[in-house]
Amino acid sequence: MATPTLFTSNRLEILARDLAHNISAPLSSPFQPELIVVQSQSIARWLRLELAREHGISANCIFPFPKHFARLIFSSALPDVAEESPFEPESLVWVILKQLPALLNKPEFAPLKNYLGSDNDPRKLFQLSDKIARLFDQYLVFRPEMILEWDNGKTDGWQAMLWREVTSALGKSHPAALRNSFLNFATKPKAKFSKPAERISIFGISALPKFHLEMFEALAPHSQISFYLLQPCAQLWGYISSDHET
């Protein structure tokens, strides 16, 4: 189980059929769910129907988004990591909302203070905090190295300063730090997961950040990894000849 398998087609129905065929073999434990990583709830609902059409039933399948899947894997590999993260934007916004007013008089926060103005409108402060929370959420996945530099105090500026205030309240068990710990753990020859994922399918996701690709690469020696990718082409690529070939 060291090399992920790639399935491609120009039709989702064919990919769903391949998925149904590949997961028809039962897992070693009937209590272990079938993990199918998807990008949207609509694809998850459609896949349930397609799997039920192929197998007669669709049961004990979970369809996490990539970020939720990462959290599941972190909690199965690392000690004291809960399946729910306090760094989700919906939770993070309230921490930022509490920390931000005390920082506005610092010179680095002058742009934010000017934006908020002097009317002390709490709705405007909440809107700004929500925007920052979602920005930090993107940084954690797409720029984890920058977040780790902020943790180590190597960068100034209002974003880095605000982030350090957030981690002083929540701790540093955020996805960027957990990713490093997980990669170090998974590369050990005798790494053991508390909830091993025997088979992982990634269905219909056209692009993944390096954050998740490195996770799947690290999981490959421990799990059966399969990617189901849709080809953006009206014809099957295998039947198309290049100009050089013709």
C-alpha positions in Angstrom: 0.0 0.0 0.0 2.8 2.4 -0.9 1.6 3.9 -4.2 -1.8 5.7 -4.6 -3.9 4.5 -7.5 -5.3 7.0 -10.0 -8.6 6.5 -11.9 -9.6 9.0 -14.6 -12.6 9.4 -16.8 -14.5 12.1 -18.7 -17.8 11.0 -17.0 -18.6 11.1 -13.3 -20.8 8.0 -13.7 -17.9 5.9 -14.8 -15.8 7.1 -11.9 -18.6 6.3 -9.5 -18.9 2.8 -11.0 -15.1 2.3 -10.5 -15.4 3.5 -6.9 -18.3 1.1 -6.3 -16.3 -1.8 -7.7 -13.2 -0.9 -5.7 -14.9 -0.6 -2.3 -17.1 -3.7 -2.8 -14.4 -5.7 -1.0 -15.2 -5.4 2.7 -12.9 -3.7 5.1 -11.2 -5.8 7.8 -13.7 -4.5 10.4 -17.4 -4.0 9.8 -17.3 -1.0 12.3 -14.7 0.9 10.2 -16.4 3.4 7.9 -15.6 3.8 4.2 -13.8 7.1 3.8 -14.6 9.0 0.7 -13.2 12.5 0.5 -15.3 15.0 -1.5 -15.4 18.7 -2.2 -19.2 19.4 -1.8 -22.3 18.0 -0.2 -24.0 17.7 -3.6 -21.3 15.2 -4.8 -21.7 13.3 -1.5 -25.4 13.0 -1.9 -25.1 12.0 -5.5 -22.4 9.4 -4.6 -24.6 7.8 -2.0 -27.3 7.3 -4.6 -24.8 5.9 -7.1 -23.3 3.5 -4.6 -26.8 2.4 -3.5 -27.6 1.8 -7.2 -24.6 -0.4 -7.7 -24.6 -2.3 -4.4 -28.3 -2.2 -3.5 -27.5 -0.2 -0.3 -25.1 2.6 0.8 -24.2 2.3 4.4 -21.3 3.2 6.8 -19.8 5.6 4.3 -18.6 9.0 5.4 -17.9 11.9 3.0 -15.6 14.4 4.7 -14.3 17.5 3.1 -10.4 17.6 2.8 -10.1 19.9 5.9 -12.3 17.8 8.0 -10.6 14.6 6.8 -7.2 16.1 7.8 -8.6 16.7 11.3 -9.8 13.1 11.5 -6.4 11.8 10.6 -4.6 14.2 13.0 -6.9 12.9 15.9 -6.1 9.3 15.0 -2.3 9.8 14.8 -1.5 12.4 17.4 -2.3 12.5 21.2 -4.7 14.9 22.7 -6.1 16.1 19.3 -9.9 16.4 19.2 -11.9 15.8 16.1 -13.3 19.4 16.3 -10.8 22.3 15.9 -11.1 25.7 17.7 -9.5 27.2 14.6 -12.5 26.8 12.4 -13.6 30.3 11.1 -16.9 30.1 12.9 -15.2 29.8 16.2 -12.1 31.8 15.4 -14.1 34.9 14.6 -15.2 35.3 18.3 -11.6 35.1 19.5 -10.5 37.7 17.1 -13.6 39.9 18.0 -12.4 39.7 21.7 -8.7 40.3 21.0 -8.8 43.0 18.3 -10.1 46.1 20.2 -7.2 46.0 22.6 -4.7 46.1 19.8 -6.2 48.9 17.7 -4.1 51.6 19.3 -0.8 50.0 18.3 0.9 51.6 15.2 0.7 48.4 13.2 -3.1 48.3 13.5 -3.6 51.9 12.1 -5.2 50.6 8.8 -7.8 48.6 10.8 -8.5 51.5 13.2 -9.0 53.8 10.3 -11.3 51.3 8.6 -13.5 50.9 11.7 -13.7 54.7 12.3 -14.9 56.3 15.4 -18.6 55.3 15.4 -17.9 52.1 17.4 -20.3 50.1 15.4 -20.1 46.4 16.7 -21.5 45.1 13.4 -18.5 46.6 11.5 -16.1 45.0 14.0 -17.8 41.7 13.7 -17.6 41.9 9.9 -13.9 42.7 10.0 -13.2 39.9 12.5 -15.1 37.4 10.3 -13.1 38.4 7.3 -9.8 38.0 9.2 -10.9 34.6 10.6 -11.6 33.3 7.1 -8.3 34.7 5.8 -6.4 33.0 8.6 -8.2 29.8 7.8 -6.9 30.0 4.2 -3.4 30.7 5.5 -3.4 27.6 7.6 -3.9 25.4 4.6 -2.2 27.3 1.7 0.6 29.0 3.6 1.4 26.9 6.7 5.1 27.8 6.6 4.2 31.5 7.1 1.9 30.7 10.0 4.8 28.8 11.7 7.0 31.8 11.2 4.4 33.9 12.9 4.4 31.4 15.8 8.1 31.8 16.2 7.9 35.6 16.2 10.0 36.0 13.0 7.5 38.4 11.3 6.0 41.7 12.4 2.9 43.4 11.1 -0.7 43.5 12.3 -1.6 40.0 11.0 1.3 38.3 12.7 0.7 40.2 15.9 -3.0 39.4 15.9 -2.3 35.7 15.1 0.0 35.5 18.1 -2.7 36.9 20.3 -5.1 34.3 19.0 -2.7 31.4 19.7 -2.0 32.8 23.2 -5.7 32.2 23.8 -6.2 29.0 21.9 -2.7 27.4 22.0 -0.7 26.3 19.0 -2.6 23.1 18.1 -3.6 24.6 14.8 -3.6 22.7 11.4 -0.2 24.1 10.3 1.5 22.8 13.4 -0.4 19.5 13.5 0.5 18.9 9.9 4.2 19.0 10.7 3.7 16.7 13.7 1.7 14.3 11.6 4.2 14.1 8.8 7.0 13.4 11.3 4.8 10.7 12.9 3.6 9.0 9.6 7.2 8.7 8.2 8.2 6.4 11.1 8.3 2.7 10.0 6.2 1.5 12.9 3.7 4.3 13.1 0.4 3.2 14.6 -2.9 5.0 14.3 -5.6 4.8 17.0 -8.2 4.8 14.3 -6.5 3.4 11.2 -8.0 4.3 7.8 -7.6 1.1 5.8 -9.0 2.6 2.6 -9.3 6.2 1.5 -10.9 7.4 -1.7 -10.6 10.9 -3.0 -13.4 11.5 -5.5 -13.9 14.3 -8.0 -11.6 16.9 -6.5 -9.9 18.7 -9.4 -7.2 20.5 -7.3 -5.7 20.0 -3.8 -3.2 22.2 -1.9 0.2 20.9 -1.1 -1.0 20.6 2.5 -3.3 17.8 1.7 -1.2 16.1 -1.0 1.6 15.7 1.5 -0.8 14.1 3.9 -2.0 11.6 1.4 1.6 10.8 0.4 2.5 10.2 4.1 -0.6 8.0 4.5 0.2 5.9 1.4 2.4 3.3 3.2 -0.4 2.9 5.8 -3.6 3.0 3.8 -5.0 2.1 0.3 -5.2 5.6 -1.4 -7.2 6.0 -4.6 -7.9 9.2 -6.6 -10.9 9.5 -8.9 -10.3 12.4 -11.2 -12.6 13.8 -13.9 -10.8 14.6 -17.2 -11.9 18.0 -18.6 -12.2 16.7 -22.1 -15.1 15.5 -24.3 -13.0 12.5 -25.4 -11.1 9.9 -23.5 -7.5 11.1 -23.3 -6.1 7.7 -23.9 -7.6 7.7 -27.4 -6.3 11.1 -28.4 -3.1 11.2 -30.5 -0.7 14.1 -30.3 0.5 16.0 -33.4 3.8 14.2 -33.0 2.2 10.8 -33.0 0.1 11.5 -36.1 
